[in-house]
Amino acid sequence: MNIAITGIGIISHAGINIETTRSVLHCHDSLPPLNPPTLFKTSLNVPVGEVPLNNEELRRTLPPRSDFTLPIPCSRTALLGIHAALQALTDAFTTNEKGLPSLPQIPIGIISGSTVGGMDLSEQFYSKFMEAPSAADLNLIRGHDCADSTQLIARYCGLTGLTSTLSTACSSSANAILLAARLIEQGQADILLAGGCDALCRFTLNGFASLKLLDPAPCRPFAADRAGLNLGEGAAYLVLQSTRSIESALRKDIFPVHSPYGYFIGGANRNDAFHQTASSEEGTGPLMAMTEAIQMAKLTPDKIDYINAHGTGTRNNDMSESNAIASLFSKNSQGIPPFSSTKPLTGHTLGAAGAIEAVLSLLMMQEGILFPNLNMTTPDPLLPAAPLKIKSTLPITHILSNSFGFGGNDTSLIFSSNSSHDTA
């Protein structure tokens, strides 16, 4: 598998675009801390990774379209997704006089992952319905389905190809990238936009609180004193292109092509069906996903330079993931490769996490930076391996990025700075 990544877009607590996110990777001390929610009222005093723009600001900062108007109301999930998708498309191609992407005259589709969908608007509908059923605005629930955000992104960005939505918990957008790559490899598409979007809402905050998984302090993945996760929100998308479409574009000069950020060379999704909300302690599902991703990439474990861990900060996840990592890399002559979690930067963005961390992985590979595991003072001595404590710089060729979801829906993706010998 050899799928070029020619455009990326991201919006999260760590940055509202590629430039601000890249700067945080170089100087994470400049990042605002995670604070309690401001988007809605809640009795839970826990830190979250909010995007520093409200819904009106998100809508107002979008370039206007003369042929399409976003619905009012519009879910925050869709607004975040449109911002990241526009960034990725304008990065891959060019921008017209209105600030919109100038897309090539070929069908471009979108594969998007989400778990929250339009829940923020559904919560508003529920509150109003409980007060006065006849006065509740049905428009508030039109965007409830996860696919609504995908459709709005496609229409706003002018995408006319295949449109599909995945919802597999926290591996949703990682699976969207994996599916898009497979469709391109099989000749079903030449160019696809893949990623995901999710917004903070009461439903997920209260749900994770009921599972006793929220840390009242900034999360500390893999630390001895870790106490849970911090939720976040955001969106990220990648423009995936077949090598044949790039070669054709260069030959016929039908659209501009710049050097790829990297290549998607392998990935796998496996489900160990261990538990609805927990992973097996030995990490059966994560081990299967990582092993088969490396096999699909036609690599050996010793070729992995860095692991962008799922690393939520919960007792269960970090034990399961680190055991799986130790099992897979135990026979490496160089030992376990460096690994860390970027969730202290963004919070756990649920369905968007896989795509956000894919973009962060590509930026780390481009910049030659291995990001440290923030907030950790002492690694858990019971874990078989410890993450990076300080930022490191070195050439990176292959990155393994993990996204593990509820129900054992585990996905691993591999990105490379080099094109493989295969052709897509």
TORDREN-60398 format. One record per residue: z, x, y of N, C-alpha, C in turn; chain. Coordinates in steps of 0.1 Angstrom, whole numbers, plus 5000, padded with zeros to 4 digits. Atoms other than C-alpha are relative to their C-alpha. Example, Ala and Ser with C-alpha at 12.3 -4.5 7.8 and 13.67 -1.06 7.14 Angstrom:
BEGIN
5000/5009/4988/5078/5123/4955/5000/5009/5012/A
5000/4991/4989/5071/5137/4989/5008/4992/5011/A
END
This chain:
BEGIN
5000/5009/4988/5000/5000/5000/5000/5009/5012/A
5002/4991/4988/4990/5014/5034/4997/4991/5012/A
5002/5010/4989/4995/4989/5063/5004/5006/5013/A
4997/4994/4987/4993/5003/5098/5008/4990/5009/A
4993/5008/4990/5018/4990/5124/4996/5005/5014/A
5006/4996/4988/5000/4990/5157/5007/4994/5013/A
4993/5006/4989/5023/4969/5179/5014/4996/4996/A
4987/5004/5003/5060/4962/5181/5006/4993/5012/A
4993/5006/4989/5082/4939/5202/5014/4996/4995/A
4987/5003/5003/5119/4933/5203/5008/4995/5012/A
4990/5004/4990/5146/4915/5222/5013/4997/4993/A
4987/5001/5007/5183/4917/5213/5010/5004/5011/A
4989/4996/4991/5217/4926/5228/4997/5015/5004/A
5002/4985/4997/5205/4963/5226/4989/5002/5010/A
5010/4998/4990/5176/4957/5249/4990/4988/5000/A
5008/5012/4999/5152/4930/5261/4985/5004/4998/A
5013/4996/5003/5121/4951/5253/5000/5014/4994/A
5001/4987/5007/5109/4983/5237/5006/5011/5008/A
4995/4989/4992/5117/5006/5266/5015/5000/5001/A
4985/5000/4999/5153/4995/5271/5006/5002/4986/A
4994/4998/5013/5159/4995/5233/4998/5015/4997/A
5002/4986/5003/5144/5030/5230/5011/5009/5008/A
4991/4992/4992/5167/5043/5258/5014/4999/4994/A
4987/5001/5006/5198/5029/5240/5001/5009/4987/A
5000/4991/5011/5188/5049/5209/5004/5014/5004/A
4997/4987/4995/5190/5080/5230/5014/5001/5006/A
4987/5000/4993/5222/5070/5249/5007/4987/4998/A
4994/5013/5003/5241/5043/5232/5013/4997/5008/A
4988/5003/4992/5271/5047/5255/4997/4991/5012/A
5004/5009/4989/5251/5028/5281/4999/4985/4996/A
5001/5014/5004/5250/4997/5260/5012/4992/5003/A
4989/5009/4997/5272/4968/5272/5007/4996/4987/A
4993/5003/5012/5299/4960/5247/4998/4985/4996/A
5001/5014/5005/5298/4929/5225/5012/4992/5005/A
4989/5009/4994/5318/4901/5242/5000/4986/4994/A
5000/5014/5004/5328/4865/5234/4988/4993/5005/A
5012/5008/4996/5300/4839/5236/5002/4994/5014/A
5000/5006/4986/5290/4827/5271/4989/4988/4999/A
5010/5010/5001/5261/4805/5259/5005/4986/4997/A
4994/5013/5003/5283/4777/5247/5015/5001/4999/A
4985/5000/5001/5320/4767/5246/5004/5001/4986/A
4994/4998/5013/5340/4778/5216/5014/5005/5001/A
4986/4996/5000/5376/4783/5207/5001/5014/4993/A
4999/4988/5007/5367/4814/5187/4998/5012/5010/A
5000/4988/4991/5375/4846/5207/4995/5012/4993/A
5005/4988/5008/5352/4870/5188/4988/5005/5008/A
5011/4994/4993/5326/4894/5201/4987/4996/4993/A
5013/5003/5006/5289/4885/5196/4990/5009/5008/A
5011/4993/4993/5256/4902/5205/4990/4991/5007/A
5009/5009/4993/5241/4879/5231/4989/5008/5007/A
5011/4995/4991/5207/4886/5247/5004/4996/5014/A
4995/5003/4987/5216/4889/5284/4991/4992/5009/A
5009/5010/4992/5192/4861/5296/5003/4986/4994/A
4999/5014/5005/5199/4824/5295/4987/4993/4998/A
5013/5006/5004/5173/4799/5284/4991/4998/5012/A
5009/5002/4988/5160/4792/5319/4994/5013/5004/A
5006/4987/4997/5156/4829/5325/4990/5004/4990/A
5010/4997/5010/5138/4833/5292/4987/4993/5002/A
5012/5008/4998/5114/4805/5300/4993/5005/5013/A
5006/4997/4988/5109/4816/5336/4993/5014/5000/A
5006/4987/5001/5100/4852/5327/4988/5001/4991/A
5012/5000/5009/5072/4842/5303/4988/4998/5009/A
5012/5002/4993/5037/4845/5317/4995/4986/4998/A
5005/5014/5002/5023/4809/5323/4987/4999/4993/A
5012/5003/5006/4996/4795/5302/4994/4987/5006/A
5006/5012/4994/4971/4770/5317/4997/4990/4990/A
5005/5009/5011/4962/4755/5283/5012/4995/4991/A
4989/5004/5009/4997/4751/5268/5013/5001/5008/A
4987/5000/4994/5031/4741/5281/5011/4999/4990/A
4989/5001/5010/5063/4747/5262/5007/4987/5002/A
4993/5012/4999/5082/4716/5254/5013/5001/5007/A
4987/5000/4994/5113/4707/5274/5008/4988/4993/A
4994/4987/5002/5138/4711/5258/4992/5009/4989/A
5006/4991/5010/5127/4742/5238/5012/5008/4994/A
4989/4992/5006/5150/4760/5213/5001/5014/5005/A
4998/4986/4996/5165/4793/5222/4993/5010/4990/A
5006/4993/5011/5152/4806/5189/4985/5002/5003/A
5014/4999/4997/5116/4799/5199/4998/5008/5012/A
5002/4992/4988/5120/4814/5234/5002/5015/4997/A
4998/4986/5004/5134/4846/5219/4988/5005/4992/A
5011/4996/5008/5106/4847/5194/4987/5002/5008/A
5012/4998/4992/5078/4842/5220/5001/5013/5008/A
4999/4987/4992/5092/4871/5241/4996/5012/4991/A
5002/4988/5008/5092/4895/5212/4985/5000/4995/A
5014/5000/5005/5058/4883/5198/4990/5004/5011/A
5009/4996/4989/5041/4887/5232/5001/5015/5002/A
4999/4986/4999/5055/4922/5235/4992/5007/4989/A
5007/4994/5011/5041/4931/5201/4985/4999/5001/A
5014/5002/4999/5007/4917/5207/4994/5007/5012/A
5005/4992/4988/5003/4932/5242/5001/5015/4997/A
4999/4986/5004/5014/4965/5227/4989/5004/4992/A
5011/4997/5009/4988/4964/5200/4986/4999/5006/A
5013/5003/4995/4959/4951/5221/5001/5003/5015/A
5000/4998/4986/4956/4947/5259/5006/4987/5006/A
4995/5011/4992/4969/4924/5286/4990/4995/5010/A
5009/5006/4990/4948/4900/5307/5007/4999/5013/A
4995/5001/4986/4952/4893/5344/5012/4990/5001/A
4988/5009/5000/4978/4866/5335/5012/5005/4993/A
4989/4994/5008/5000/4889/5315/5001/4996/4986/A
5000/5004/5014/4990/4874/5282/4991/5010/4992/A
5008/4991/5008/4976/4894/5253/4985/4996/4999/A
5014/5002/5002/4938/4898/5251/4997/5003/4985/A
5001/4998/5014/4933/4892/5214/4985/5001/4996/A
5014/4999/5005/4902/4902/5194/4995/4987/4995/A
5006/5013/5004/4878/4874/5184/5000/4999/4984/A
4999/5002/5014/4891/4873/5148/5013/4993/4998/A
4988/5007/5002/4918/4851/5133/5012/5009/4998/A
4987/4993/5001/4953/4865/5137/5011/4990/4996/A
4990/5009/5005/4981/4848/5118/5014/5005/5003/A
4986/4996/4998/5019/4849/5120/5008/4996/4988/A
4990/5003/5011/5045/4851/5092/5014/5003/5007/A
4987/4998/4993/5080/4845/5107/5011/4995/4992/A
4988/5004/5007/5115/4843/5094/5011/4995/5009/A
4989/5005/4992/5144/4823/5107/5010/4992/4991/A
4991/5008/5007/5176/4807/5095/5006/4989/5009/A
4993/5010/4991/5190/4789/5126/4990/4990/5005/A
5009/5010/4994/5158/4773/5139/5004/4994/5013/A
4996/5006/4988/5165/4748/5166/5014/4994/5000/A
4987/5005/5002/5201/4743/5157/5007/4998/5014/A
4993/5001/4987/5212/4749/5193/4998/4986/5007/A
5003/5014/4995/5194/4717/5204/5005/4989/4992/A
4995/5010/5010/5205/4698/5173/5015/4998/5003/A
4986/5002/4997/5241/4705/5183/5002/4992/5013/A
4999/5009/4987/5235/4690/5218/4997/4986/4996/A
5003/5013/5004/5219/4660/5201/5012/4993/4993/A
4989/5005/5008/5249/4656/5178/5011/4996/5009/A
4989/5003/4990/5274/4657/5207/4997/4987/5007/A
5004/5012/4993/5255/4631/5226/5000/4987/4992/A
5001/5011/5009/5249/4609/5196/5014/4995/4997/A
4986/5005/5003/5287/4608/5188/5006/4993/5012/A
4995/5007/4988/5294/4597/5224/4993/4986/5001/A
5008/5012/4998/5266/4571/5226/4987/5001/4992/A
5012/4999/5008/5241/4568/5198/4987/4996/5007/A
5013/5006/4994/5215/4548/5218/4996/5009/5012/A
5004/4992/4989/5216/4574/5246/4996/5014/4996/A
5004/4986/5004/5209/4605/5225/4985/5002/5000/A
5014/4997/4998/5176/4622/5232/4994/5006/4987/A
5006/4995/5012/5155/4625/5201/4992/5012/5001/A
5007/4988/4998/5135/4652/5217/5008/5013/4997/A
4991/4989/5003/5165/4675/5211/4999/5004/4985/A
5001/4996/5014/5159/4675/5173/4986/5002/4995/A
5014/4998/5004/5121/4678/5173/4998/5015/4996/A
5002/4985/5004/5125/4716/5171/5011/5005/4990/A
4989/4996/5009/5153/4716/5145/4994/5009/4989/A
5005/4993/5011/5131/4729/5117/4996/5014/5003/A
5003/4986/4997/5127/4767/5114/4985/5002/5003/A
5014/4998/4998/5089/4763/5113/4996/4996/5014/A
5004/5004/4987/5089/4748/5148/4999/5012/5009/A
5001/4988/4992/5096/4782/5164/4987/5008/4996/A
5013/4993/5004/5067/4797/5144/4988/4994/5006/A
5012/5007/4994/5043/4770/5156/4999/5002/5015/A
5000/4998/4986/5054/4774/5192/4995/5015/5003/A
5004/4986/4998/5050/4812/5190/4984/5001/4998/A
5014/4999/5002/5015/4808/5175/4992/4994/5011/A
5007/5007/4990/5004/4783/5201/5000/5007/5013/A
4998/4993/4988/5018/4802/5230/4992/5013/5001/A
5007/4987/5000/5003/4835/5219/4985/4999/4997/A
5015/5002/5003/4969/4820/5209/4996/5005/4987/A
5003/4995/5014/4972/4829/5172/4993/4988/4993/A
5008/5010/5006/4946/4810/5152/4999/5001/4984/A
5001/4998/5014/4951/4824/5117/5011/4993/4992/A
4989/5005/5008/4976/4817/5089/5013/4999/5007/A
4987/5001/4995/5009/4804/5100/5010/4996/4989/A
4991/5003/5011/5039/4805/5076/5014/5004/5005/A
4986/4998/4996/5077/4804/5079/5008/5002/4987/A
4991/4997/5011/5103/4819/5056/5014/4999/5004/A
4986/5001/4997/5140/4812/5054/5008/5004/4988/A
4993/4994/5011/5158/4834/5030/5013/5007/5005/A
4988/4995/4994/5191/4839/5049/4997/5013/5007/A
5000/4988/4992/5196/4874/5063/4988/5009/4996/A
5012/4992/5003/5165/4888/5046/4987/4993/5004/A
5012/5008/4996/5141/4862/5062/4989/5008/5006/A
5011/4993/4993/5122/4884/5086/4995/5013/4992/A
5004/4989/5009/5122/4914/5061/4990/4994/4990/A
5009/5007/5010/5105/4890/5036/4987/4996/5007/A
5012/5004/4992/5081/4879/5064/4991/5013/5001/A
5008/4988/4999/5070/4915/5068/4994/5004/4987/A
5005/4997/5013/5067/4920/5031/4989/4991/4996/A
5011/5009/5004/5046/4889/5026/4988/5003/5008/A
5011/4997/4992/5024/4898/5055/4992/5012/4995/A
5006/4988/5005/5018/4932/5041/4992/4997/4987/A
5007/5004/5012/5009/4917/5007/4987/4992/5002/A
5012/5008/4997/4985/4892/5022/4989/5010/5005/A
5010/4990/4995/4967/4921/5040/4995/5008/4989/A
5004/4992/5011/4967/4942/5009/4990/4993/4991/A
5008/5008/5009/4951/4914/4989/4987/4995/5007/A
5012/5004/4993/4924/4909/5016/5000/4986/5005/A
4999/5013/4994/4937/4875/5028/5000/5000/5015/A
4999/4999/4985/4940/4887/5064/4998/5015/5003/A
5002/4986/4995/4931/4918/5084/5011/5004/5010/A
4989/4997/4991/4958/4915/5111/5009/4988/5000/A
4989/5010/5000/4991/4896/5110/5011/5004/5009/A
4987/4998/4992/5021/4893/5133/5011/4996/4990/A
4989/5003/5009/5053/4894/5112/5013/5004/5006/A
4987/4997/4995/5089/4893/5120/5009/4988/4999/A
4991/5011/5000/5116/4868/5129/5008/4998/5012/A
4992/5003/4988/5139/4851/5154/5011/4991/4996/A
4988/5008/5002/5173/4836/5155/5009/5000/5013/A
4991/5001/4988/5197/4824/5183/5014/4997/4996/A
4986/5003/5002/5234/4822/5185/5002/4985/5002/A
4996/5014/4998/5249/4787/5180/5013/4998/4994/A
4987/5003/5005/5281/4770/5171/5000/4999/4985/A
5001/5002/5014/5269/4762/5136/5003/5013/4992/A
4998/4987/5007/5266/4798/5125/5013/5007/5003/A
4987/4994/4996/5296/4810/5144/5012/4994/4992/A
4989/5007/5007/5319/4783/5129/4998/5002/4984/A
5002/4998/5015/5303/4788/5094/5005/5013/4996/A
4995/4987/5004/5310/4825/5093/5015/5001/5002/A
4985/5001/4998/5345/4818/5107/5007/4994/4988/A
4994/5007/5011/5351/4794/5078/5000/5009/4987/A
5000/4990/5011/5342/4822/5054/5009/5012/5002/A
4991/4989/4997/5366/4845/5071/4993/5013/5001/A
5008/4988/5000/5339/4870/5077/4999/5006/5014/A
5002/4995/4987/5341/4875/5115/5012/5009/5004/A
4991/4990/4995/5358/4905/5130/5004/4997/5014/A
4996/5003/4987/5379/4898/5161/4997/5012/5010/A
5003/4988/4992/5370/4933/5173/4986/5005/4997/A
5013/4994/5003/5337/4953/5174/4999/5004/4986/A
5001/4997/5015/5324/4956/5138/4999/5015/4998/A
4999/4986/5004/5329/4989/5120/4995/5002/4986/A
5006/4999/5014/5305/4991/5090/5005/5012/4993/A
4996/4989/5009/5317/5013/5061/5013/5007/5004/A
4987/4994/4996/5350/5021/5079/5011/4996/4991/A
4989/5004/5008/5383/5021/5062/5007/4988/5005/A
4994/5012/4994/5396/4995/5086/4990/4989/5004/A
5010/5011/4996/5365/4973/5087/5006/4986/4996/A
4993/5013/5001/5374/4936/5090/4990/4989/5000/A
5010/5011/4999/5341/4917/5091/4988/5004/5009/A
5012/4998/4992/5309/4912/5111/5001/4994/5013/A
5002/5007/4987/5299/4903/5146/4986/4994/5000/A
5013/5006/5000/5271/4878/5149/4992/5004/5013/A
5008/4997/4989/5242/4884/5172/4987/4991/5000/A
5012/5008/4999/5208/4870/5182/4989/5009/5005/A
5012/4992/4995/5173/4882/5190/4988/4997/4992/A
5013/5002/5007/5138/4885/5177/4993/5014/5000/A
5008/4988/5000/5114/4912/5167/4987/4997/4992/A
5013/5002/5007/5077/4913/5156/4993/5013/4999/A
5009/4989/5002/5053/4938/5142/4986/4995/4998/A
5014/5002/5003/5015/4938/5143/4996/5009/4989/A
5005/4992/5012/5003/4948/5109/4985/4999/4998/A
5015/5000/5001/4967/4958/5104/4996/5008/4988/A
5006/4992/5011/4946/4969/5074/4993/5012/5006/A
5007/4988/4995/4931/5003/5077/4985/4997/5002/A
5014/5004/4998/4897/4987/5073/4997/4993/5013/A
5002/5006/4987/4902/4966/5104/5001/5010/5012/A
4999/4989/4990/4912/4997/5124/4987/5008/5000/A
5012/4992/5000/4882/5016/5112/4988/4992/5005/A
5011/5008/4995/4859/4987/5120/5001/4999/5015/A
4998/5001/4985/4874/4983/5155/4996/5013/5007/A
5004/4988/4994/4869/5020/5162/4985/5002/4999/A
5014/4998/5002/4834/5020/5148/4992/4990/5009/A
5007/5010/4993/4823/4988/5166/5005/4998/5015/A
4994/5002/4987/4846/4991/5197/5002/4986/5003/A
4998/5014/4998/4856/4955/5193/5014/4997/5005/A
4988/5001/4993/4892/4960/5204/5007/5014/5000/A
4994/4987/4999/4913/4990/5215/5010/5003/4989/A
4991/4996/5011/4933/5009/5189/5008/5013/5005/A
4992/4988/4997/4962/5033/5196/5006/5005/4987/A
4994/4995/5012/4980/5055/5172/5011/4991/4994/A
4989/5008/5005/5002/5035/5148/5014/5005/5002/A
4986/4995/5000/5039/5036/5151/5004/5006/4986/A
4997/4996/5013/5040/5041/5114/4992/4991/4990/A
5007/5007/5011/5029/5026/5081/5010/4993/4991/A
4992/5007/5010/5044/5000/5058/4994/5004/4987/A
5006/4995/5012/5040/5016/5024/5007/4994/4987/A
4994/5006/5012/5063/4996/5001/5012/4991/5003/A
4988/5009/4999/5089/4969/4997/5002/4991/4988/A
4997/5009/5012/5106/4946/4972/5011/4990/5004/A
4990/5011/4999/5126/4914/4971/5005/4997/4986/A
4994/5003/5013/5150/4908/4943/5012/4992/5002/A
4988/5009/4999/5177/4882/4936/5008/5002/4988/A
4991/4998/5012/5207/4890/4914/5007/4987/4997/A
4993/5013/5002/5220/4853/4918/5014/5002/4996/A
4986/4997/5004/5255/4867/4916/5009/4989/5006/A
4990/5009/4993/5272/4844/4942/4993/4994/5012/A
5007/5006/4989/5262/4820/4970/5002/5008/5013/A
4998/4993/4988/5278/4842/4997/5005/5014/4998/A
4994/4986/5002/5288/4875/4981/4990/5008/4991/A
5008/4991/5009/5271/4905/4964/5009/5005/4989/A
4992/4994/5011/5282/4920/4931/5005/5013/5005/A
4993/4988/4995/5306/4949/4937/4992/5012/4997/A
5008/4988/5004/5283/4973/4918/4987/5000/5007/A
5013/5000/4992/5253/4962/4940/4988/4999/4991/A
5011/5002/5009/5230/4950/4913/4987/4996/5007/A
5012/5005/4993/5206/4931/4936/4995/5011/5010/A
5004/4990/4991/5205/4958/4963/4993/5012/4993/A
5006/4989/5008/5198/4985/4936/4986/4996/4996/A
5013/5004/5005/5169/4965/4922/4990/5000/5011/A
5009/5001/4989/5154/4959/4956/4996/5014/5005/A
5003/4986/4995/5156/4996/4967/4992/5007/4990/A
5007/4993/5010/5144/5009/4934/4986/4996/4999/A
5014/5005/5001/5113/4987/4933/4992/5003/5012/A
5007/4997/4988/5105/4993/4969/4995/5015/5000/A
5004/4986/5001/5104/5031/4963/4989/5001/4990/A
5011/5000/5010/5083/5025/4932/4987/4995/5006/A
5013/5006/4993/5058/5003/4952/4994/5010/5009/A
5005/4990/4990/5056/5031/4978/4995/5012/4993/A
5004/4988/5008/5048/5056/4950/5007/5012/5005/A
4991/4988/4996/5077/5078/4961/5010/5002/4989/A
4988/4998/5008/5107/5093/4944/5011/5000/5010/A
4988/5001/4991/5142/5088/4958/5002/5012/5009/A
4997/4989/4992/5144/5123/4971/4991/5001/5013/A
5009/5000/4989/5115/5115/4996/5006/4992/5012/A
4994/5008/4989/5137/5091/5016/5008/5008/5009/A
4993/4991/4990/5149/5108/5048/5012/4993/5006/A
4990/5007/4993/5171/5080/5061/5000/4986/4995/A
4998/5014/5004/5185/5046/5051/5006/4992/5012/A
4994/5009/4991/5189/5019/5077/5007/4989/4992/A
4993/5008/5009/5216/5001/5059/5002/4986/5005/A
4997/5013/4996/5223/4964/5059/5013/5000/5008/A
4987/4996/4993/5259/4974/5068/5005/4990/5009/A
4995/5010/4992/5274/4942/5080/5014/5003/5005/A
4986/4997/4996/5310/4955/5081/5010/4991/4992/A
4991/5008/5008/5324/4930/5056/5004/5009/4988/A
4995/4992/5011/5345/4944/5027/4990/5000/4989/A
5009/5002/5011/5321/4930/5001/4987/5007/5002/A
5014/4994/4998/5287/4940/5016/5000/5015/4999/A
5000/4985/4999/5296/4976/5024/5003/5007/4987/A
4997/4995/5013/5311/4982/4990/4988/4999/4991/A
5012/5003/5009/5281/4966/4972/4989/5009/5004/A
5012/4992/4995/5255/4984/4993/5002/5015/4997/A
4998/4986/5002/5271/5018/4991/5000/5004/4986/A
5000/4997/5014/5276/5016/4954/4985/5000/4995/A
5014/5000/5004/5239/5007/4950/4993/5013/5005/A
5006/4988/4994/5229/5036/4973/5004/5012/4991/A
4995/4989/5009/5251/5060/4952/4993/5000/4987/A
5006/5000/5013/5236/5048/4920/4986/5004/5000/A
5014/4996/4999/5200/5052/4932/4998/5015/5002/A
5002/4986/4996/5204/5086/4947/5009/5010/4994/A
4990/4991/5006/5230/5101/4925/4994/5013/4993/A
5007/4989/5006/5204/5124/4908/4992/5009/5009/A
5007/4992/4990/5190/5137/4940/5005/5014/5001/A
4995/4986/4998/5192/5175/4943/5006/5001/5014/A
4995/4999/4987/5198/5170/4980/5011/4990/5003/A
4989/5010/4999/5224/5142/4974/4995/4987/5007/A
5003/5013/4993/5225/5108/4992/4994/5003/5014/A
5006/4998/4987/5202/5107/5022/5009/4994/5011/A
4992/5006/4989/5218/5100/5057/4998/4985/5001/A
5001/5015/4998/5225/5063/5063/5010/4996/5010/A
4991/5006/4990/5240/5041/5089/4996/4986/5002/A
5003/5013/4996/5241/5006/5102/4998/4999/5015/A
5002/5002/4986/5227/4995/5135/5006/4987/5006/A
4994/5013/4996/5246/4962/5136/5010/5001/5011/A
4991/4999/4988/5272/4975/5161/4992/5000/5013/A
5008/5001/4988/5243/4977/5185/4996/4985/5004/A
5007/5013/4998/5229/4942/5181/5009/4988/4995/A
4994/5011/5007/5254/4921/5161/4991/4997/4988/A
5008/5004/5012/5242/4906/5128/4991/4988/5005/A
5009/5010/4995/5211/4886/5139/4994/4991/4990/A
5003/5009/5011/5208/4868/5106/4985/5001/4996/A
5014/5000/5005/5171/4858/5099/4992/5010/5008/A
5008/4991/4993/5159/4882/5126/5004/5015/4997/A
4994/4987/5002/5179/4912/5113/4990/5010/4994/A
5009/4991/5007/5152/4926/5090/4989/5005/5009/A
5011/4996/4991/5125/4927/5117/5006/5009/5011/A
4994/4992/4990/5149/4940/5144/5003/5014/4995/A
4997/4987/5006/5160/4968/5121/4987/5008/4996/A
5013/4993/5003/5124/4975/5111/4995/5007/5013/A
5005/4994/4987/5115/4981/5148/5009/5011/5004/A
4991/4989/4997/5146/5002/5153/4997/5012/4991/A
5004/4989/5009/5136/5022/5122/4987/5007/5005/A
5012/4994/4995/5101/5028/5136/5003/5008/5012/A
4997/4992/4988/5115/5039/5169/5008/5013/4997/A
4992/4988/5004/5140/5063/5152/4990/5010/4994/A
5009/4991/5006/5111/5077/5132/4991/5007/5010/A
5008/4995/4989/5090/5081/5163/5007/5010/5009/A
4992/4992/4991/5118/5097/5183/5007/5012/4992/A
4993/4990/5008/5132/5118/5154/5015/4999/5001/A
4986/5002/4998/5166/5103/5159/5006/4992/4988/A
4992/5007/5009/5191/5093/5132/5012/4994/5007/A
4990/5007/4992/5214/5067/5148/5013/5000/4993/A
4987/4999/5007/5251/5071/5141/5006/4986/4997/A
4992/5012/5004/5274/5045/5125/5011/4998/5011/A
4990/5002/4989/5292/5033/5157/5013/4994/4996/A
4987/5007/5001/5328/5023/5160/5009/5005/4988/A
4993/4995/5012/5338/5041/5127/5008/5013/5003/A
4991/4988/4999/5368/5065/5129/5001/5007/4987/A
4998/4994/5013/5375/5070/5093/4992/4992/4989/A
5007/5007/5010/5351/5062/5065/5009/4995/4989/A
4991/5005/5012/5365/5041/5036/4999/5010/4989/A
5000/4990/5011/5376/5066/5010/4997/4994/4987/A
5003/5007/5013/5370/5040/4983/4985/4999/4998/A
5015/5001/5002/5332/5040/4990/4995/5013/4995/A
5005/4988/5006/5311/5065/4971/4992/5009/5010/A
5008/4992/4991/5293/5077/5002/5004/4996/5014/A
4996/5003/4986/5300/5079/5040/4988/5001/5009/A
5012/5000/4991/5275/5071/5068/5001/5011/5010/A
5001/4991/4989/5265/5092/5097/5011/4997/5011/A
4990/5002/4989/5293/5097/5123/4994/5004/5014/A
5006/4996/4987/5272/5114/5150/4985/4999/4999/A
5015/5001/4999/5236/5111/5162/4994/5013/4995/A
5007/4988/5005/5213/5136/5145/4985/4999/5004/A
5014/4999/4997/5178/5147/5154/4993/5009/4989/A
5008/4993/5009/5152/5158/5128/4988/4992/4997/A
5012/5007/5004/5117/5150/5116/5003/4989/4989/A
4998/5010/5010/5116/5117/5097/4986/4995/4995/A
5013/5005/5006/5088/5108/5073/5001/4987/4993/A
4998/5012/5007/5102/5080/5052/5013/4993/5003/A
4987/5008/4998/5128/5053/5061/5000/4988/4991/A
4997/5011/5008/5143/5028/5038/5009/4990/5008/A
4992/5010/4992/5155/4996/5056/5004/4988/4991/A
4994/5011/5009/5178/4971/5038/5003/4988/5007/A
4996/5013/4995/5183/4934/5044/5004/4992/4988/A
4994/5008/5012/5206/4915/5020/5005/4987/5005/A
4996/5013/4996/5210/4878/5023/5009/4993/4990/A
4992/5008/5008/5233/4851/5010/4992/4995/4988/A
5007/5004/5012/5225/4839/4975/4994/5012/4992/A
5006/4988/5007/5216/4875/4965/4986/5003/5003/A
5014/4998/4996/5183/4874/4983/4998/5014/5007/A
4999/4986/4995/5179/4912/4988/4986/5006/5001/A
5013/4994/4997/5150/4930/5004/5001/5014/5005/A
5000/4987/4995/5142/4966/5010/4985/5003/5004/A
5013/4996/4995/5113/4979/5031/4999/5015/5002/A
5001/4986/4998/5099/5014/5034/4989/5002/5010/A
5009/4996/4990/5082/5028/5065/4997/5015/5000/A
5003/4986/5001/5064/5061/5067/4992/5004/5013/A
5007/4995/4988/5051/5082/5096/4986/5004/4996/A
5013/4995/5005/5021/5092/5074/4993/4989/4992/A
5008/5009/5008/4993/5071/5059/5000/5005/4986/A
5001/4997/5015/4994/5070/5021/4986/5002/4996/A
5014/4998/5005/4964/5078/4999/4994/4986/4996/A
5006/5013/5004/4960/5041/4991/4993/4994/5013/A
5006/5007/4989/4938/5018/5013/5003/4986/4999/A
4997/5014/5000/4945/4983/5023/4987/4992/5004/A
END
